[in-house]
Amino acid sequence: MKTSRYEINAGLGFRLSFAFLSDLHEKNTSEAFRLTAGSSPDAVLVGGDYIQDGDRFEKGIALLSSLAELFPVFCSLGNHEFKYEGDIRSLTKAAGVTLLDNTDVLFRGVRIGGLTSGFDGRKQGTFKKTPPPDTAFLDEYCAKDGFKLLLCHHPEYYADFIKGRNIDLTLSGHAHGGQWRLFGRGLYAPGQGLFPKYTSGMYDGRLIVSRGIGDSHRIPRINNDFEYVLLTLT
C-alpha cells in the first residue's frame, strides 16, 4: 500500500493533519489501523464504503471503533453503506465516530462536511448514472464560514455539483484508481465509465481522489496500489 501526502495552505495559522481512508470494503483494515496509529493525525476522515454489504461489515465497523478510541473520527456515507440491510446510521454512530450525513461540523477552524451518496434509498445496479446528491445541503454548507473540507465519496459529483461552489477542498474515493492504470490513466470507474477523468491524485487544487484501501470485487488491480492518504492543512 502506498502512502500519499498532500499539504494545502488553508490560511489557518497553524498545522492540522488528517488521515483520509476510503473504500475499505472489509479489506486491509489491520494495515489501515497500523498506518493511522503510526501517523498520529489530529483527526481521521473516512470517505465512505467502509463496509462491503449486509454480510460483510464487521471489520469496517470494528476499525471505526478502534480509531475512535485514539482520534476524532469523521465519517461520510458511500454507496456500499446502503447495501447494509439494517440501520447503517445507528451502527456507524455506535462505533463512536461523528457521522456527517449531509451535515457538517466545525473542527479547529475547519468546516468538515459530509455529502451522502445519492444511492441512499435507491436500488443499486439500476442506474447508468450515479443518482444526484442533496444539493440543498451543499447550498447551506457553502454559506457558512471557515475553510470548507468536504467528504464526498463520488468524484463524479465534482464537475456538476461541487466545482462551481464555494468549497475549498473535496476528498473522494469510489473510483478505485480506475482498477487498471495504463499510461497514467485509469481504465474504468463506476459512475464515470471507460477512461474516467477523476481516479487518482489532485485536480484543480481542490479535489483529491484516493485509490482506496481495498476493493469490492475480484478483478485484480494492475499498476494501481492501494492508497493511504495523509493531508496537512497549514
C-alpha positions as CSV (number, residue, x, y, z in Angstrom):
1,M,0.0,0.0,0.0
2,K,1.3,3.4,-1.0
3,T,1.2,6.5,1.3
4,S,0.3,9.8,-0.5
5,R,0.9,13.1,1.2
6,Y,-0.7,16.4,0.4
7,E,-0.1,19.8,2.0
8,I,-2.6,22.6,1.5
9,N,-2.4,26.2,2.5
10,A,-5.7,26.7,4.3
11,G,-4.8,30.0,6.0
12,L,-5.2,28.6,9.4
13,G,-2.1,30.0,11.1
14,F,-1.2,26.5,12.4
15,R,-0.8,23.0,11.0
16,L,-3.6,20.4,11.1
17,S,-3.1,16.8,10.0
18,F,-5.7,14.3,8.8
19,A,-5.6,10.7,7.8
20,F,-8.0,10.0,4.9
21,L,-9.4,6.5,4.5
22,S,-11.7,5.5,1.7
23,D,-13.1,2.3,0.2
24,L,-12.2,-0.2,2.8
25,H,-14.7,-2.9,1.6
26,E,-13.6,-5.1,4.6
27,K,-10.1,-5.3,3.2
28,N,-6.7,-4.3,4.7
29,T,-8.3,-2.9,7.9
30,S,-5.4,-4.0,10.1
31,E,-2.9,-2.2,7.9
32,A,-5.1,0.9,7.8
33,F,-5.2,0.9,11.6
34,R,-1.4,0.4,11.8
35,L,-0.7,3.2,9.4
36,T,-3.1,5.6,11.1
37,A,-1.9,4.9,14.6
38,G,1.7,5.4,13.4
39,S,0.9,8.6,11.7
40,S,-0.8,10.2,14.8
41,P,-3.0,12.6,12.9
42,D,-5.1,15.3,14.6
43,A,-8.2,13.5,13.2
44,V,-9.3,10.7,10.8
45,L,-11.6,11.3,7.8
46,V,-13.4,8.3,6.4
47,G,-14.9,8.9,3.0
48,G,-17.4,6.1,2.5
49,D,-17.5,2.4,1.6
50,Y,-16.1,1.4,4.9
51,I,-18.3,-1.7,4.7
52,Q,-19.0,-4.1,1.8
53,D,-22.6,-5.1,2.3
54,G,-25.1,-6.7,4.7
55,D,-22.9,-9.8,5.2
56,R,-19.5,-8.1,5.4
57,F,-19.5,-5.1,7.7
58,E,-17.9,-6.2,10.9
59,K,-14.3,-5.4,10.1
60,G,-15.1,-1.9,8.9
61,I,-17.2,-1.0,11.9
62,A,-14.5,-2.5,14.2
63,L,-11.9,-0.3,12.5
64,L,-14.0,2.8,13.1
65,S,-14.4,1.9,16.7
66,S,-10.7,1.2,17.3
67,L,-9.7,4.5,15.6
68,A,-12.3,6.4,17.6
69,E,-10.6,5.4,20.8
70,L,-7.4,7.2,19.6
71,F,-8.6,10.1,17.4
72,P,-11.6,12.2,16.5
73,V,-13.1,10.3,13.5
74,F,-15.4,12.0,11.0
75,C,-17.2,9.7,8.6
76,S,-19.4,10.1,5.5
77,L,-21.7,7.6,3.7
78,G,-20.8,6.0,0.4
79,N,-22.9,3.8,-1.8
80,H,-21.9,0.5,-0.2
81,E,-23.2,1.6,3.2
82,F,-26.7,1.4,1.7
83,K,-26.2,-2.3,0.8
84,Y,-26.4,-2.9,4.6
85,E,-30.0,-4.1,5.2
86,G,-30.2,-2.6,8.7
87,D,-29.8,0.9,10.2
88,I,-26.3,1.8,8.9
89,R,-26.5,5.2,10.5
90,S,-27.1,3.9,14.0
91,L,-24.5,1.2,13.6
92,T,-21.9,3.8,12.5
93,K,-22.7,6.2,15.3
94,A,-22.4,3.4,17.8
95,A,-18.8,3.0,16.8
96,G,-18.1,6.3,18.4
97,V,-17.5,8.4,15.3
98,T,-19.0,11.6,14.1
99,L,-21.3,10.7,11.2
100,L,-21.6,13.5,8.6
101,D,-24.8,12.6,6.8
102,N,-25.4,15.7,4.7
103,T,-24.3,17.6,7.7
104,D,-21.1,19.5,8.8
105,V,-19.1,20.2,11.9
106,L,-16.5,22.8,12.8
107,F,-13.2,21.2,13.9
108,R,-10.4,23.5,14.9
109,G,-11.3,26.2,12.4
110,V,-12.1,23.7,9.5
111,R,-15.7,23.2,8.4
112,I,-15.8,19.5,7.7
113,G,-18.8,18.4,5.7
114,G,-20.1,15.0,4.6
115,L,-22.1,14.6,1.3
116,T,-24.1,11.4,1.4
117,S,-24.2,9.1,-1.6
118,G,-27.2,9.6,-3.9
119,F,-27.8,5.9,-3.7
120,D,-29.5,6.4,-0.3
121,G,-32.9,4.6,-0.6
122,R,-32.3,3.7,-4.2
123,K,-31.7,0.2,-5.6
124,Q,-28.1,0.0,-6.9
125,G,-27.3,-1.5,-10.2
126,T,-30.4,0.1,-11.9
127,F,-28.8,3.5,-12.7
128,K,-26.5,4.2,-15.6
129,K,-25.5,7.5,-13.9
130,T,-24.9,8.0,-10.2
131,P,-28.1,9.5,-8.6
132,P,-27.6,13.1,-7.6
133,P,-26.7,14.2,-4.1
134,D,-28.6,16.6,-1.7
135,T,-27.8,20.0,-3.3
136,A,-29.8,21.8,-0.6
137,F,-27.2,20.7,1.9
138,L,-24.4,21.9,-0.4
139,D,-26.0,25.3,-0.6
140,E,-26.3,25.6,3.2
141,Y,-22.8,24.3,3.7
142,C,-21.3,26.8,1.2
143,A,-22.9,29.7,3.0
144,K,-21.0,29.0,6.2
145,D,-17.7,30.5,7.3
146,G,-14.4,28.7,7.6
147,F,-12.2,26.6,5.4
148,K,-14.5,24.0,3.9
149,L,-13.3,20.4,3.6
150,L,-15.9,18.2,2.1
151,L,-16.0,14.4,2.3
152,C,-17.7,13.3,-1.0
153,H,-17.5,9.6,-1.9
154,H,-18.2,10.1,-5.6
155,P,-15.7,12.1,-7.6
156,E,-18.1,12.1,-10.5
157,Y,-20.1,14.7,-8.4
158,Y,-17.3,17.2,-8.6
159,A,-17.9,18.7,-12.1
160,D,-21.7,19.0,-11.8
161,F,-22.3,19.8,-8.2
162,I,-19.1,20.9,-6.4
163,K,-16.6,22.7,-8.7
164,G,-18.8,25.8,-9.1
165,R,-19.5,26.1,-5.4
166,N,-17.6,27.7,-2.6
167,I,-15.9,24.6,-1.3
168,D,-12.1,24.7,-0.7
169,L,-11.2,21.1,-0.8
170,T,-13.1,17.8,-1.6
171,L,-11.9,14.3,-0.7
172,S,-13.3,11.4,-2.7
173,G,-12.7,7.7,-3.4
174,H,-15.1,5.3,-5.2
175,A,-13.1,5.1,-8.5
176,H,-10.5,2.6,-7.1
177,G,-7.9,4.3,-9.2
178,G,-9.6,3.1,-12.4
179,Q,-8.7,-0.5,-11.4
180,W,-6.2,-0.9,-14.3
181,R,-3.9,2.0,-14.8
182,L,-2.4,2.3,-18.3
183,F,-0.1,5.2,-19.3
184,G,-1.0,7.1,-16.1
185,R,-4.8,6.8,-16.5
186,G,-7.5,4.6,-15.0
187,L,-9.3,2.3,-17.3
188,Y,-12.8,2.2,-15.7
189,A,-14.6,3.7,-12.7
190,P,-18.2,3.4,-11.6
191,G,-20.2,6.5,-12.4
192,Q,-17.6,7.6,-14.9
193,G,-17.3,4.7,-17.3
194,L,-14.3,4.0,-19.5
195,F,-11.2,6.2,-19.3
196,P,-12.6,8.2,-16.3
197,K,-11.3,11.7,-15.6
198,Y,-11.2,11.6,-11.8
199,T,-9.5,8.5,-10.4
200,S,-6.3,9.3,-8.5
201,G,-4.4,12.4,-7.3
202,M,-5.3,16.1,-7.2
203,Y,-7.4,18.0,-9.6
204,D,-7.8,21.8,-9.8
205,G,-6.0,22.1,-6.5
206,R,-9.4,21.4,-4.9
207,L,-10.2,17.7,-5.4
208,I,-8.2,14.8,-4.0
209,V,-9.2,11.3,-5.2
210,S,-7.9,8.3,-3.3
211,R,-7.3,4.9,-4.9
212,G,-8.8,3.4,-1.8
213,I,-7.7,1.0,0.9
214,G,-9.5,-2.1,-0.5
215,D,-11.6,-3.5,-3.4
216,S,-15.2,-4.5,-3.7
217,H,-14.7,-7.2,-6.4
218,R,-12.3,-9.9,-7.6
219,I,-10.9,-8.1,-10.6
220,P,-7.2,-7.6,-9.8
221,R,-5.6,-4.2,-9.8
222,I,-2.8,-3.5,-12.4
223,N,-0.3,-0.7,-11.9
224,N,-2.6,0.5,-9.1
225,D,-1.6,0.2,-5.5
226,F,-4.0,0.6,-2.6
227,E,-3.6,4.0,-1.1
228,Y,-3.4,5.6,2.3
229,V,-3.7,9.4,2.3
230,L,-2.2,11.9,4.7
231,L,-3.4,15.5,4.4
232,T,-1.8,18.5,6.2
233,L,-3.6,21.9,6.3
234,T,-1.4,24.9,7.1
